[in-house]
Amino acid sequence: MQFKHPEILYFLFLLAIPILVHLFQLRKFKTEYFTNVKFLKELSIQTRKSSKLKKYLLLACRLFLLAFLILAFAQPFFKAKDSKNATNELYIVLDNSFSMQAKGKKGELLKRAVQDLLEHTPENVNFSLITCSDNYWNTDIKSIQKDLQNLKYSASPFELDNLLAKIKAHKSAFNKDIVVITDAVELQPNQVKSSKDDENLYFIIPKAEKTDNISVDSVYINQVLDNFYEIGVKLDSYGNDSKDIPIALYNKNKLIAKTLVNFEEKTKSINFTIPKADFHGYVSIIDNGLEYDNNYYFSISKPEKNNVISVGDTEKSGYLSRIYTSDEFNYSNYALQSLDYNLLEKQDAIVLNELKEIPQALQTTLKSFVEKGGNVILIPNAESTTSNLNSFLMNFGAVQFNSLVRTEKLITKINFSHPLFNSVFEKKVDNFQYPNTKNSFEISNSAPMVLGYSDQTAFLSAIQNSVSSVYVFAAPINKLNSNFQNSPIIVPTFYNMAQNAQKAGINAMIIGETKPLIVETLLTKDEIVNVKNTTESFIPIQQILNNKVKLTFNDNPKEAGNFGVFNTNNSIENISFNYNRSESNLNNANPDAIGDFKEISNVDSIFDTLQTNRTDNQIWKWFVILALLFITLEVLIQKFVK
């Protein structure tokens, strides 16, 4: 037992006062004898004995009364078992990612968690609330009531280690209690281990009643026909509820196709055929799982001719004119001496066709060209110096030329999974007619191999960034050195290398990814590009690149949908945004990841637990009660004891 005011215990010396008063009242009686008083003498003896007992009882009552009053004012208590953490600051981490859309026993997990916080958080408790999208520092439940009631699901996935890092960066002189409310979908043990030793981590893990879910994973162009696109829609099924699911295709909110999907496997692809024109819409399904991944928004721009220039001898470039035909490409060839550098920035792809040397001025121009979204195709000359080639490739990294090898090699390897060959092959081919090269450079290569030799070295490599690619051949492909020009694989290879990814194909961004978008528009000094639809508008980070603008979106927009890129009120390009699908598989809930940290059933329990373990057991009230008891006892003695 401890005392809040131990100095008051000095008043216990006051217990001497009742004792002194009692001693003062003890008087000796003088004996006087006279006749006929025998009866009165006996009565006097009895009265004296009774009076003496009463005085001792009253003395005891007064001593106890005074002692208990002094002890009560000293405020005795038993120290709490977790008193060292009584001054801890409280932080609540609330998972508002899309997996919390799942339904538990009392409705959607996020809405139920918010309701529990509103109902059971004491109004006098200060805390900080951290969600996937917002932070509320040093607040109370009344101050953020409306914000909690209007809390929306976040496009950012729940990453506990990042949220804990925010809390750690919030400097404080006190230790921290952290309460994490999450369904533990995609939660990993290493995310939890990042918590410091001086932080008390508690988990509340609501559980979904059903984990079945179907997600629209992606949309892609499966085949390009003369007047139509055949688009593929990839669907993923999680769980066992994979009965017939309706799927619909909308263009500018107008229904253009609808069918049913039956899942024989966990992944299913459905094809739709649409006109070869501008498309700005979405695919939609209806299932009993999560809602956020039921729509996939995408845009397809009307086909434009790609601009391609090859730099090199005309006699070595004849095969390129047969691949880059006038109905799909604006193709031209220039000798190095007659090349107009001003034309380069207007191109989508540039082929360096067996140049003996790449001038420094051209290297600098091509570096800028790649940064602005253009593709470069490098075909070396057998007489090229490795120092000149490597000087050029140092601008992009990952590939370096070594010595020339005068040995015939067969090109036998195709990287079917490379984006260059998407939708080119219906199945993997192993027994095609292998082209060869007579002379080739050895390459130090960490970039992805597109085509390879039989000795596992690379014939064609791709250095890719977020907006463009640099393709590097290991050997000249003129007819004297190789029969690659006669191979059927040359057509899709060069055709796809010249495609601008942002002019051809699906335009569908993922919210939160850092992939930029380059749009062609000419801005004056004070003009800016904005992105908007009917419900949301924002200004992305932008960098002017001559006649182009590079846009970076970070965490914008807040909601998925079809958007337009505008210069003031002039439409530049259509663009679509989607949520990351990482929260779609509810079976990835991993409550075991919390390890030895304590799991608590609900919000009410966490506050009860903290208060019980950290509140001292005050017992001064019991001493007051005992003092009152002895006051009552004294009154009774005075009244009934003679």
C-alpha positions in Angstrom: 0.0 0.0 0.0 1.2 3.5 -0.9 0.1 7.0 0.1 -0.5 9.9 -2.2 0.1 12.4 0.7 2.4 10.5 3.1 3.2 13.8 5.0 -0.3 13.7 6.5 0.7 10.6 8.4 2.5 12.9 10.9 -0.9 13.8 12.2 -1.1 10.3 13.7 0.7 11.9 16.7 -2.7 13.5 17.4 -3.8 10.0 18.7 -2.0 11.0 21.9 -4.7 13.6 22.7 -7.6 11.2 23.4 -5.3 9.1 25.5 -4.2 12.1 27.6 -7.9 13.2 28.0 -8.7 9.7 29.1 -5.9 9.7 31.7 -6.9 13.1 33.0 -10.4 11.8 33.6 -9.2 9.0 35.9 -9.7 10.3 39.5 -9.2 8.4 42.8 -12.2 8.1 45.2 -11.8 8.7 48.9 -13.5 6.1 51.1 -16.0 7.4 53.7 -17.9 5.0 56.0 -21.2 5.9 57.7 -24.0 3.8 59.0 -26.8 2.0 57.2 -25.3 2.5 53.7 -24.5 -1.2 52.9 -26.9 -1.3 50.0 -25.7 2.0 48.5 -22.1 0.8 48.7 -22.8 -2.2 46.5 -24.6 0.0 43.9 -21.6 2.4 43.8 -19.2 -0.4 43.1 -21.3 -1.6 40.1 -21.6 1.9 38.7 -17.9 2.5 38.9 -17.1 -0.7 37.0 -19.7 0.1 34.2 -18.4 3.6 33.8 -14.8 2.4 33.5 -15.7 0.0 30.6 -17.6 2.7 28.8 -14.6 5.1 29.0 -12.3 2.4 27.5 -14.8 1.7 24.7 -15.1 5.4 23.9 -11.4 5.8 23.9 -11.0 3.0 21.4 -13.7 4.4 19.1 -12.1 7.9 19.2 -8.6 6.5 18.5 -9.8 4.4 15.5 -12.0 7.3 14.3 -9.0 9.8 14.3 -6.6 7.2 12.9 -8.9 6.3 10.0 -9.6 10.0 9.2 -5.9 10.7 9.0 -5.3 7.7 6.8 -8.1 8.7 4.5 -6.6 12.2 4.1 -3.3 10.6 3.2 -5.1 8.9 0.3 -3.8 5.3 0.4 -3.8 3.2 -2.8 -2.5 0.0 -4.3 -0.3 0.7 -7.3 -1.6 -0.5 -10.7 0.3 -3.4 -12.3 0.9 -1.4 -15.5 1.3 2.0 -13.9 4.5 2.8 -15.9 2.4 3.1 -19.1 -0.2 5.3 -17.5 1.0 8.3 -19.4 1.2 6.6 -22.8 -0.3 8.4 -25.8 -3.0 6.5 -27.7 -2.9 6.0 -31.5 -5.6 4.2 -33.4 -4.8 2.8 -36.9 -8.0 2.2 -38.8 -7.8 0.1 -42.0 -10.2 1.7 -44.6 -8.9 -0.2 -47.6 -11.3 -1.9 -49.9 -11.1 -5.3 -48.3 -13.0 -3.8 -45.4 -16.1 -3.7 -47.7 -16.6 -7.3 -46.8 -19.6 -8.0 -44.6 -19.3 -9.4 -41.1 -22.1 -10.3 -38.6 -23.2 -6.7 -38.2 -22.6 -5.3 -41.7 -19.6 -4.0 -43.6 -16.4 -4.3 -41.5 -15.3 -0.7 -41.8 -18.8 0.8 -41.0 -19.0 -1.5 -38.0 -15.6 -0.5 -36.8 -16.4 3.2 -37.1 -19.7 2.7 -35.2 -17.8 1.0 -32.4 -15.3 3.8 -32.1 -18.2 6.4 -32.0 -20.1 4.4 -29.3 -17.3 3.2 -27.0 -14.5 5.8 -27.1 -14.7 8.0 -24.0 -15.2 11.6 -24.7 -12.4 12.7 -22.4 -9.8 10.5 -24.1 -7.3 12.2 -26.4 -5.9 10.1 -29.3 -4.6 10.2 -32.8 -6.3 8.4 -35.7 -4.4 7.2 -38.7 -6.1 5.7 -41.8 -4.9 4.7 -45.2 -5.9 8.1 -46.6 -6.1 10.6 -43.7 -4.4 11.5 -40.4 -6.0 13.1 -37.3 -3.4 14.1 -34.7 -4.1 14.8 -31.0 -7.9 14.8 -31.2 -10.9 13.4 -29.4 -14.0 11.4 -30.6 -16.3 14.5 -30.6 -14.0 16.5 -32.8 -13.7 13.9 -35.5 -17.2 12.4 -35.3 -18.4 13.8 -38.7 -15.1 12.8 -40.4 -15.5 9.3 -39.2 -19.1 9.1 -40.3 -18.1 10.3 -43.8 -14.9 8.2 -44.0 -14.6 6.7 -47.5 -12.7 3.6 -48.6 -9.1 4.4 -49.7 -7.6 3.6 -53.0 -4.3 2.9 -51.2 -3.9 -0.6 -49.9 -3.4 -1.2 -46.2 0.4 -1.2 -45.5 0.9 -1.4 -41.8 4.6 -0.8 -41.8 4.1 2.6 -43.6 1.4 3.6 -41.1 3.6 2.6 -38.2 6.4 4.7 -39.7 4.1 7.7 -39.7 3.4 7.2 -36.0 7.1 6.8 -35.2 7.9 10.0 -37.1 5.4 11.8 -34.8 7.8 12.9 -32.1 6.6 12.6 -28.5 8.1 12.5 -25.0 5.8 9.6 -24.0 5.5 6.0 -25.0 2.8 5.0 -27.4 -0.2 2.6 -27.3 -1.1 1.6 -30.8 -4.5 0.0 -31.5 -4.7 -1.5 -35.1 -8.2 -2.2 -36.5 -7.8 -4.3 -39.6 -9.1 -7.5 -41.3 -5.4 -8.5 -41.8 -5.8 -9.1 -45.6 -2.2 -9.2 -47.0 -0.8 -8.5 -43.6 2.8 -9.8 -43.3 4.7 -10.6 -40.1 7.6 -8.3 -41.2 5.2 -5.3 -41.2 4.4 -5.9 -37.5 8.0 -6.5 -36.4 8.8 -2.9 -37.3 7.1 -1.7 -34.1 9.5 -0.4 -31.4 10.0 -2.1 -28.1 8.6 0.9 -26.2 5.3 0.7 -28.1 2.4 -1.4 -27.0 0.7 -2.9 -30.0 -2.9 -4.2 -29.8 -5.0 -5.7 -32.7 -8.7 -5.8 -33.3 -9.3 -8.1 -36.2 -13.0 -8.1 -37.5 -13.7 -11.2 -39.6 -15.8 -11.4 -42.8 -18.5 -14.0 -42.9 -18.0 -14.8 -46.6 -14.7 -14.6 -48.4 -16.0 -15.3 -51.9 -15.3 -12.6 -54.5 -15.0 -12.1 -58.2 -12.8 -9.3 -59.6 -12.3 -7.7 -63.0 -8.5 -7.9 -63.1 -7.6 -6.2 -66.4 -8.6 -5.4 -70.0 -6.3 -5.9 -73.0 -6.4 -5.9 -76.8 -6.5 -9.5 -77.8 -6.5 -9.0 -81.6 -6.5 -6.1 -84.0 -8.7 -6.6 -87.1 -9.1 -4.3 -90.0 -12.1 -2.4 -88.6 -12.4 -3.9 -85.1 -10.6 -4.5 -81.9 -11.1 -7.8 -80.1 -10.6 -6.9 -76.4 -10.1 -9.5 -73.7 -11.4 -9.1 -70.2 -9.6 -11.1 -67.5 -11.7 -12.1 -64.4 -10.4 -13.7 -61.2 -12.6 -15.8 -58.9 -11.7 -16.2 -55.2 -13.7 -18.8 -53.3 -16.3 -21.2 -54.4 -19.2 -18.9 -55.4 -18.6 -18.9 -59.2 -22.1 -19.4 -60.6 -23.2 -17.5 -63.7 -22.1 -13.9 -63.3 -23.5 -11.1 -65.6 -20.8 -9.0 -67.3 -21.6 -5.9 -69.3 -19.5 -3.5 -71.5 -20.3 0.2 -71.6 -19.0 2.9 -73.9 -19.6 6.5 -72.6 -22.2 5.0 -70.2 -24.1 3.3 -73.0 -24.5 -0.5 -72.9 -23.0 -2.1 -76.0 -22.6 -5.8 -75.0 -23.7 -8.1 -72.2 -23.3 -11.8 -71.4 -22.9 -14.4 -68.6 -19.7 -15.8 -67.3 -19.4 -19.3 -65.8 -16.1 -20.1 -64.1 -14.7 -23.5 -64.8 -11.4 -22.3 -63.4 -10.2 -19.6 -61.0 -9.3 -17.3 -63.9 -11.5 -16.6 -66.9 -11.1 -14.4 -70.0 -14.0 -13.1 -72.0 -13.7 -11.5 -75.4 -15.7 -8.6 -76.9 -15.4 -7.1 -80.4 -15.7 -3.3 -80.6 -15.3 -0.9 -83.5 -11.8 0.4 -84.2 -12.5 3.9 -82.9 -12.4 6.0 -79.7 -13.6 4.1 -76.7 -14.1 5.6 -73.3 -16.0 3.3 -71.0 -15.8 0.3 -68.6 -16.5 -3.3 -68.0 -18.9 -4.1 -65.1 -19.9 -7.3 -63.3 -22.4 -8.0 -60.5 -21.4 -10.4 -57.7 -22.0 -11.0 -54.0 -18.5 -10.0 -52.9 -16.6 -6.8 -52.8 -17.9 -3.9 -54.9 -14.8 -1.9 -55.6 -13.3 -4.4 -58.1 -16.5 -4.9 -60.1 -15.8 -2.1 -62.6 -12.7 -1.7 -64.8 -12.4 1.6 -66.6 -10.4 1.9 -69.8 -9.9 4.1 -72.9 -8.8 3.4 -76.4 -7.8 6.2 -78.7 -8.7 6.1 -82.4 -5.7 4.6 -84.2 -3.2 7.1 -85.5 -0.3 6.5 -87.7 3.0 6.0 -85.9 5.9 8.1 -87.1 9.1 6.1 -87.7 12.5 7.2 -88.9 15.4 4.9 -89.7 18.9 6.3 -89.9 21.3 4.4 -92.1 22.2 3.4 -95.6 19.1 3.1 -97.9 20.2 -0.2 -99.3 20.2 -1.8 -95.8 16.8 -0.3 -94.9 14.6 -1.8 -97.6 13.0 -4.4 -95.4 11.9 -1.7 -92.9 9.7 0.0 -95.6 8.0 -3.3 -96.2 7.2 -3.6 -92.4 6.3 0.0 -91.8 3.6 0.4 -94.5 1.9 3.6 -95.3 -1.5 2.6 -94.1 -0.3 2.4 -90.5 3.1 4.3 -90.4 4.6 7.5 -91.5 8.0 6.0 -92.4 11.1 7.6 -93.8 14.8 6.7 -94.0 17.7 9.2 -93.8 21.4 8.8 -94.2 23.3 10.1 -91.2 24.8 13.0 -93.2 21.4 14.3 -94.3 19.5 13.8 -91.1 17.5 16.8 -89.8 17.6 16.6 -86.0 14.5 18.7 -85.7 12.4 15.8 -87.1 13.4 13.4 -84.4 11.3 14.8 -81.5 8.1 14.3 -83.7 8.8 10.6 -84.1 7.4 7.6 -82.1 10.3 5.3 -83.0 13.8 5.8 -84.4 15.9 2.9 -85.9 19.7 3.3 -85.8 20.3 0.9 -88.7 24.0 -0.3 -88.6 25.7 3.1 -88.1 29.4 2.8 -87.9 29.5 5.6 -85.3 26.8 7.4 -83.4 27.7 11.1 -83.1 27.7 12.7 -79.7 25.1 15.2 -80.8 22.8 12.4 -81.9 23.4 10.5 -78.6 22.3 13.6 -76.6 19.2 14.1 -78.8 18.2 10.4 -78.5 18.6 10.5 -74.7 16.0 13.3 -74.5 13.8 11.5 -77.1 13.6 8.4 -74.9 12.8 10.4 -71.8 9.9 12.0 -73.7 8.4 8.6 -74.5 10.0 7.6 -77.8 11.4 4.2 -78.7 14.9 3.6 -80.0 16.0 0.5 -81.9 19.8 0.0 -82.1 21.2 -2.4 -84.8 25.0 -2.4 -84.5 27.4 -2.4 -87.4 30.2 -5.0 -87.4 32.7 -2.2 -87.8 31.3 -0.2 -84.8 33.6 0.3 -81.9 32.3 -1.0 -78.6 33.4 2.2 -76.9 31.1 4.3 -79.1 28.2 1.8 -78.6 28.7 1.7 -74.9 28.9 5.5 -74.7 25.5 5.7 -76.2 24.0 2.9 -74.1 25.3 4.4 -70.9 22.5 6.9 -71.2 20.0 4.0 -70.6 22.0 1.4 -68.6 21.7 -2.4 -68.3 23.4 -3.4 -71.7 27.1 -3.2 -72.6 28.8 -4.4 -75.8 32.0 -6.5 -75.6 34.1 -8.0 -78.3 32.8 -9.1 -81.8 32.6 -12.9 -82.1 33.0 -14.3 -85.6 31.0 -17.4 -85.0 27.7 -18.5 -86.5 24.9 -18.7 -84.0 21.3 -19.8 -84.2 18.5 -17.6 -82.8 16.3 -20.3 -81.0 14.8 -18.6 -77.9 11.7 -16.5 -77.8 10.6 -14.8 -74.6 6.8 -15.4 -75.1 6.0 -13.5 -71.9 7.6 -10.3 -73.0 5.1 -7.4 -73.7 6.6 -7.2 -77.2 4.9 -10.5 -78.1 1.6 -10.0 -76.4 -1.2 -11.6 -78.5 1.4 -12.5 -81.2 1.5 -16.2 -80.6 -1.6 -18.4 -79.9 0.8 -21.0 -78.3 4.4 -21.4 -77.6 6.4 -22.5 -80.7 9.6 -24.5 -80.3 10.3 -25.9 -83.8 10.2 -22.8 -86.0 12.9 -22.2 -88.7 15.8 -20.8 -86.7 17.4 -17.7 -88.2 21.2 -17.2 -87.7 23.9 -14.6 -87.5 27.5 -15.0 -88.7 29.1 -12.3 -86.6 27.7 -11.0 -83.3 28.8 -9.0 -80.3 29.1 -10.5 -76.9 26.8 -8.5 -74.5 26.9 -7.9 -70.8 23.2 -7.8 -70.2 20.9 -7.5 -67.2 17.9 -6.2 -69.3 15.1 -8.6 -70.2 16.0 -10.8 -73.2 13.4 -10.7 -76.0 15.1 -13.1 -78.5 18.1 -15.3 -77.6 20.7 -17.6 -79.2 21.0 -21.3 -78.6 23.9 -20.6 -76.2 21.6 -18.6 -73.9 23.1 -15.3 -74.8 20.8 -12.4 -76.0 20.2 -11.6 -79.6 17.6 -8.8 -78.8 17.3 -7.1 -75.4 14.9 -4.4 -74.2 15.8 -1.6 -71.8 12.4 -0.3 -70.6 11.4 2.7 -68.5 7.9 3.8 -67.5 7.1 5.5 -70.9 9.4 4.0 -73.6 11.9 1.3 -74.5 15.4 1.0 -76.0 15.8 -2.2 -78.1 19.3 -3.5 -78.7 20.4 -6.1 -81.2 23.6 -8.0 -80.7 24.4 -8.4 -84.4 23.9 -6.7 -87.7 20.9 -8.1 -89.6 21.8 -7.2 -93.1 21.6 -10.1 -95.6 25.3 -10.6 -95.7 25.5 -11.3 -91.9 22.1 -12.8 -91.1 19.0 -14.4 -92.6 16.8 -12.8 -89.9 15.1 -10.6 -92.5 13.7 -13.8 -94.1 12.3 -15.1 -90.8 8.5 -14.6 -90.1 9.3 -13.3 -86.6 10.9 -10.1 -87.9 7.5 -8.6 -88.8 5.8 -8.7 -85.3 9.2 -7.8 -83.7 9.8 -4.6 -85.6 6.1 -3.8 -85.8 5.7 -3.8 -82.1 9.0 -2.1 -81.3 7.7 0.9 -83.3 4.4 1.1 -81.5 4.0 4.0 -79.0 2.4 2.3 -76.0 0.3 5.4 -75.3 -1.0 5.7 -78.9 -1.8 2.1 -79.3 -3.4 -0.2 -76.8 -5.5 0.2 -73.6 -5.1 3.4 -71.6 -5.9 2.4 -68.0 -3.9 3.7 -65.1 -3.8 2.3 -61.6 -4.4 4.9 -58.8 -1.3 5.2 -56.6 1.2 4.0 -59.2 3.9 6.3 -60.3 3.7 5.5 -64.0 3.6 8.9 -65.9 1.6 9.8 -69.0 3.0 11.8 -71.9 0.4 13.8 -73.9 1.0 15.8 -77.0 0.1 19.4 -76.5 1.8 22.8 -76.7 1.5 24.9 -73.6 2.4 28.5 -73.1 4.2 29.7 -70.1 1.1 30.2 -67.9 -1.0 27.3 -69.1 -1.5 24.1 -67.2 -3.1 20.7 -67.9 -5.9 19.5 -65.7 -7.7 16.1 -65.4 -11.4 16.0 -64.7 -14.7 14.2 -65.1 -18.2 15.1 -63.9 -17.5 14.4 -60.2 -13.7 15.2 -59.7 -11.0 17.5 -61.0 -7.3 17.8 -60.1 -4.1 19.2 -61.4 -1.4 16.6 -61.9 2.4 17.2 -61.5 3.5 18.2 -65.0 6.7 18.7 -66.9 6.8 20.5 -70.3 8.8 18.7 -72.9 8.7 21.0 -76.0 5.5 19.9 -77.7 4.7 17.3 -75.1 3.7 17.3 -71.4 4.7 14.6 -69.0 2.0 14.0 -66.3 2.5 12.3 -63.0 -0.6 11.5 -60.9 0.6 10.1 -57.6 -2.5 9.4 -55.4 -4.9 11.2 -57.7 -7.7 10.8 -58.5 -9.5 9.7 -55.3 -12.1 7.6 -57.1 -11.8 5.3 -60.2 -13.5 6.3 -63.4 -13.2 7.7 -66.9 -11.4 11.1 -67.1 -10.3 13.6 -69.7 -7.1 15.5 -70.0 -7.8 19.2 -70.7 -5.8 22.3 -71.6 -8.2 24.9 -70.2 -11.4 23.6 -71.8 -9.8 21.9 -74.8 -9.8 18.1 -74.6 -6.4 16.6 -75.3 -6.9 12.9 -74.5 -9.1 10.4 -72.7 -7.7 8.5 -69.7 -9.1 6.1 -67.2 -8.1 5.2 -63.7 -8.7 2.0 -61.6 -8.2 0.8 -58.1 -5.4 -1.6 -57.3 -6.7 -5.1 -57.1 -4.4 -6.2 -54.3 -7.3 -6.3 -51.8 -9.6 -8.6 -53.8 -8.6 -11.9 -52.3 -10.2 -12.0 -48.9 -8.7 -15.5 -48.4 -5.4 -13.7 -47.9 -6.4 -12.6 -44.4 -3.5 -13.5 -42.2 -4.4 -12.8 -38.5 -1.4 -15.0 -37.4 0.9 -12.3 -38.7 0.5 -10.4 -35.4 2.6 -12.9 -33.7 2.9 -12.4 -29.9 1.1 -9.0 -29.9 -2.3 -9.0 -28.1 -5.5 -9.4 -30.0 -8.6 -7.8 -28.4 -12.2 -8.5 -29.3 -13.6 -5.0 -29.7 -13.1 -1.3 -29.0 -14.9 -1.3 -25.7 -12.5 -4.0 -24.4 -9.4 -2.0 -25.3 -10.4 1.0 -23.2 -11.5 -1.3 -20.3 -8.3 -3.2 -20.4 -6.1 0.0 -20.5 -8.1 1.6 -17.7 -8.1 -1.5 -15.5 -4.4 -2.2 -15.9 -3.2 1.4 -15.5 -5.5 2.8 -12.8 -4.3 2.7 -9.2 -6.7 1.0 -6.7 -7.8 3.9 -4.4 -8.8 2.7 -0.9 -9.2 6.0 1.0 -13.0 5.7 0.7 -12.8 2.6 2.8 -11.1 4.5 5.6 -13.8 7.2 5.4 -16.4 4.5 5.8 -14.6 3.0 8.7 -14.3 6.4 10.3 -18.1 6.9 9.9 -18.6 3.4 11.4 -16.7 4.3 14.5 -18.6 7.6 14.9 -21.8 5.6 14.8 -20.4 3.1 17.3 -19.5 5.9 19.7 -23.0 7.3 19.5 -24.4 3.9 20.3 -22.0 3.5 23.2 -22.9 6.9 24.6 -26.6 6.0 24.4 -26.8 2.4 25.5 -23.8 1.8 27.7 -24.3 3.1 31.3 
